[in-house]
Amino acid sequence: MPHLARHVHTVPPAPPLSEYRARVLAPSGLSGGTRTRTRQCVGSGLHGEGGPLVSVVTVVYCGAATLERTIHSVLRQEYKPIEYIIVDGASTDGTVDIIRRADDRIDYWISEPDVGIYEAMNKGIALATGSIIGLLNSDDWYLDGAISSIVELAAAEPDADILYGEVVMGTQESPTIVAGAELPLRARDFCGGQPVPHPAMFVRRTCYERNGVYRPDLRIAADFDLTLRNYQAGTRFARIRRPLVVMALGGISKREVMGTLAEASLVLRVNGMGWRIRLCHLWVVVRSKVLGHLRASRLLLSFFRGGRSLFQRVRGRR
């Protein structure tokens, strides 16, 4: 993909958190939540009773089918110093009606057009007042005790700025646990893409202030970029070996394989990773996709063979 090299020096740097704080002070669309009825300041870093305030941000666009489950998973957490923020991209499918039904239990929500998921995440981070921030997609949901586990990890690892656990993927009948890379992270851990399960990743607000937020110019791999950027900056990571989030299948990175590969390759190059890591990443992605297609082909072949055998048995009985 030689065309990527022409754009390497034109990729804008990661925007500072302060840039988005200025934007969210004057929302252009609808807004609500308990904060609109108080005088709480954005970015105040408040602590709740009994522990640090954890901000959870959900970004959504036309997610009426799943958003209610996501909201309930946050509200039913037994750890109570939680600030919940929802950033909606001006949905037209009833999403705002669902948000309004929980208005008295959501700290703040806005509904206005944006340029994509990562800009929405940045707005949510800028709106957050907690010292620890988690991002929960509108079709994912937290398991019980998820926030308590992160708070305990944060207390045990006070020097770690990025905290993460495990993610459950797949169906209820055959779930798969995505555990992420072993610590400490190494450069080769980025060969296979994002080494930290992003839905189960929590970041201290001071880390966003120091190293910037998500690059909104990236459509797919901005979370990969954020993780790699912090690794390169010497940020300390800490993990807990338990599932925190159930993640829906079929995200954009799964649907747009070539787009994901192109953006991830660009991220590796922009962040100064050598050609060996970039080549390794290409090999890992291609191998996984080829093996996936081979497995699918074998299943399809088995299906047709089974169907043909059944047809022959039925025909023989006649």
C-alpha positions in Angstrom: 0.0 0.0 0.0 2.5 2.7 -1.1 -0.2 5.4 -1.2 -0.1 5.5 2.6 3.4 6.9 2.7 2.2 10.1 0.9 -0.1 10.9 3.7 2.1 10.1 6.7 3.3 13.7 7.2 -0.1 15.2 6.7 -1.8 13.2 9.5 -2.8 15.8 12.2 -1.5 15.2 15.7 -3.8 13.9 18.3 -6.1 16.8 19.5 -5.6 18.0 23.1 -8.4 17.5 25.5 -8.7 21.3 26.0 -9.8 21.7 22.4 -12.9 19.6 23.0 -13.7 21.2 26.4 -14.1 24.5 24.6 -16.6 22.9 22.2 -18.8 21.1 24.7 -19.5 24.3 26.7 -22.0 25.3 24.0 -23.9 22.3 22.6 -25.6 22.9 19.3 -28.4 20.4 19.8 -30.5 18.8 22.5 -29.2 18.2 26.0 -30.4 17.1 29.4 -29.5 15.1 32.5 -29.1 16.0 36.1 -26.2 18.2 35.4 -28.4 20.7 33.6 -30.2 21.3 36.8 -27.0 21.9 38.9 -23.9 23.9 38.6 -21.4 21.2 38.3 -18.3 22.2 36.3 -16.9 20.2 33.4 -13.5 18.6 34.1 -13.6 19.2 37.9 -12.2 15.8 38.8 -14.7 15.3 41.6 -14.5 12.3 44.0 -17.7 10.6 45.0 -18.6 9.2 48.4 -16.6 6.1 49.1 -14.1 6.3 46.2 -13.0 8.0 43.1 -15.6 9.2 40.6 -15.7 7.0 37.5 -17.1 8.6 34.4 -18.7 6.2 31.9 -19.3 7.6 28.4 -21.7 6.0 25.8 -21.6 7.2 22.2 -24.6 6.3 20.1 -26.1 6.9 16.7 -29.5 5.3 15.9 -29.0 2.6 18.6 -32.6 2.3 19.9 -32.5 -1.5 19.6 -29.7 -2.0 22.2 -29.2 1.3 24.1 -31.6 0.5 26.9 -29.7 -2.6 27.9 -26.5 -0.6 27.8 -27.9 2.1 30.1 -29.3 -0.5 32.6 -25.9 -2.2 32.8 -24.3 1.1 34.0 -27.1 2.1 36.3 -27.2 -1.3 38.1 -23.5 -1.2 39.0 -23.1 -1.5 42.8 -20.3 1.0 42.8 -22.2 4.2 43.1 -19.7 7.1 42.5 -20.4 6.9 38.8 -21.1 9.7 36.4 -22.9 8.6 33.3 -22.7 10.7 30.0 -24.3 9.8 26.7 -23.3 11.5 23.4 -25.8 11.0 20.6 -25.1 11.9 17.0 -28.6 13.3 16.3 -30.4 9.9 16.0 -33.7 9.6 14.2 -34.8 6.2 15.4 -36.1 6.8 18.9 -32.8 6.8 20.6 -33.4 10.2 22.2 -36.7 9.0 23.6 -34.9 6.2 25.4 -32.4 8.6 26.8 -35.1 10.9 28.0 -36.8 8.1 29.9 -33.6 7.8 32.0 -33.0 11.5 32.2 -33.2 11.7 36.0 -30.5 8.9 36.3 -28.1 10.2 33.6 -25.7 13.0 34.6 -25.5 14.6 31.2 -26.5 13.8 27.6 -26.3 15.7 24.3 -27.8 15.0 20.9 -26.2 16.8 18.0 -24.5 15.9 14.7 -20.8 14.9 14.7 -18.3 13.6 12.2 -17.9 10.2 13.6 -17.6 7.9 16.6 -14.2 9.2 17.7 -15.2 12.8 17.8 -18.2 11.7 19.9 -15.9 9.9 22.3 -13.7 13.0 22.5 -16.7 15.1 23.4 -17.7 12.7 26.1 -14.3 12.6 27.6 -14.3 16.4 27.6 -17.6 16.4 29.4 -16.4 13.9 32.0 -15.6 15.1 35.5 -14.4 11.8 37.0 -10.7 10.9 37.5 -11.2 7.6 35.7 -13.1 7.4 32.3 -14.5 4.3 30.6 -16.1 4.2 27.1 -19.0 1.9 26.6 -20.5 1.4 23.1 -24.3 1.5 22.7 -24.5 -2.2 21.8 -22.2 -3.4 24.6 -22.9 -3.8 28.3 -21.0 -4.0 31.6 -21.1 -7.2 33.7 -22.0 -6.8 37.3 -19.1 -5.6 39.4 -17.1 -4.2 36.4 -16.7 -0.7 37.8 -15.8 -2.0 41.3 -13.1 -4.2 39.8 -11.6 -1.2 38.0 -11.6 1.0 41.1 -9.8 -1.8 43.1 -7.3 -2.1 40.3 -6.7 1.7 40.2 -6.1 1.7 44.0 -3.7 -1.3 43.8 -1.8 0.3 40.8 -1.7 4.1 41.5 1.0 4.7 38.9 -0.9 3.0 36.1 -2.9 5.4 33.8 -4.6 2.8 31.6 -6.5 0.0 33.3 -8.2 -2.9 31.5 -9.9 -6.2 32.0 -11.3 -8.9 29.7 -14.1 -8.8 27.1 -16.7 -11.5 26.4 -17.5 -11.9 22.7 -19.6 -14.4 20.7 -22.9 -15.9 21.5 -24.3 -17.0 24.8 -23.9 -20.7 23.7 -20.3 -20.3 22.7 -18.7 -17.2 24.3 -15.1 -16.2 23.7 -13.0 -14.4 26.2 -10.7 -11.7 24.8 -8.0 -11.2 27.5 -5.6 -8.8 25.8 -1.8 -8.9 25.8 0.3 -9.9 28.8 2.1 -7.1 30.7 4.4 -5.4 30.3 3.5 -4.5 26.7 6.1 -5.0 24.0 6.4 -3.6 20.5 5.6 -7.0 19.0 2.2 -7.0 20.9 1.0 -4.5 18.3 1.6 -6.9 15.4 -1.9 -8.3 15.8 -3.6 -5.0 16.2 -5.1 -3.5 19.4 -3.4 -5.4 22.3 -5.8 -4.0 24.9 -9.6 -4.9 24.7 -10.9 -1.4 24.1 -14.4 -1.9 25.6 -12.8 -2.9 28.8 -10.2 -0.1 28.9 -10.4 2.7 31.4 -8.1 5.7 31.3 -7.2 8.3 33.9 -8.3 11.7 32.9 -4.8 13.1 33.5 -3.6 10.7 30.8 -5.9 12.2 28.3 -4.8 15.7 29.4 -1.1 14.7 29.0 -1.2 12.6 25.8 -4.3 13.8 23.9 -7.5 12.1 23.0 -8.7 10.1 19.9 -7.8 11.2 16.4 -11.1 12.0 14.7 -9.6 11.8 11.2 -9.3 8.0 11.7 -12.6 6.0 11.2 -11.6 2.6 12.5 -8.2 2.5 14.3 -8.1 5.6 16.6 -8.3 3.3 19.7 -5.3 1.4 18.3 -3.5 4.7 17.8 -4.3 5.9 21.3 -3.0 2.7 22.9 0.2 2.8 20.8 0.7 6.5 21.4 0.6 5.9 25.1 2.9 2.9 24.9 5.4 5.0 23.1 5.0 7.8 25.7 5.9 5.3 28.5 2.4 5.2 30.0 2.0 2.4 32.5 -0.7 -0.2 32.0 -2.4 -2.5 34.5 -4.9 -5.3 33.9 -7.3 -7.4 35.9 -8.0 -11.0 34.9 -11.8 -11.0 34.8 -14.4 -10.2 32.2 -15.9 -6.7 32.5 -17.8 -6.2 29.3 -19.9 -8.1 26.8 -19.1 -6.9 23.3 -21.5 -7.2 20.4 -20.2 -8.9 17.2 -19.9 -7.2 13.9 -18.1 -3.9 14.5 -16.8 -1.8 11.6 -13.2 -3.3 12.0 -14.7 -6.7 11.3 -16.8 -5.5 8.3 -14.1 -3.4 6.6 -11.1 -5.6 6.6 -9.0 -3.6 4.1 -9.9 -0.3 5.6 -8.9 -1.6 9.0 -5.6 -2.9 7.6 -4.9 0.4 5.9 -5.5 2.5 9.0 -3.7 0.2 11.3 -0.7 0.2 9.0 -0.8 4.0 8.9 -1.0 4.2 12.7 2.1 2.0 13.0 4.0 4.1 10.6 3.0 7.5 12.1 3.9 6.3 15.6 7.4 5.3 14.4 7.1 1.5 14.5 9.8 -0.1 12.3 9.2 -2.0 9.1 9.5 -5.4 10.9 6.5 -4.6 13.1 4.5 -3.3 10.2 5.4 -6.4 8.1 4.5 -8.7 11.0 1.2 -6.9 11.4 0.4 -7.4 7.7 1.2 -11.1 8.0 -0.9 -11.6 11.1 -3.9 -9.9 9.6 -3.7 -11.7 6.3 -3.1 -15.0 7.9 -6.1 -14.6 10.2 -8.4 -13.6 7.4 -7.2 -16.4 5.1 -7.6 -19.0 7.9 -11.0 -17.6 8.6 -12.0 -18.0 5.0 -10.6 -21.6 4.9 -12.6 -22.5 8.0 -15.7 -21.1 6.5 -15.1 -23.0 3.2 -14.6 -26.2 5.1 -17.9 -25.7 7.0 -19.7 -24.9 3.8 -18.2 -28.0 2.1 -19.2 -30.2 5.1 -22.7 -28.8 4.8 -23.0 -29.6 1.1 -21.5 -33.1 1.6 -24.0 -33.7 4.5 -26.9 -32.5 2.3 -25.8 -34.7 -0.6 -25.5 -37.8 1.6 -29.0 -37.2 3.1 -30.4 -36.8 -0.4 -28.9 -40.0 -1.5 -30.3 -41.9 1.5 -33.8 -40.5 1.0 -33.6 -41.3 -2.7 -32.4 -44.9 -1.9 -35.5 -45.5 0.3 -37.7 -44.7 -2.6 
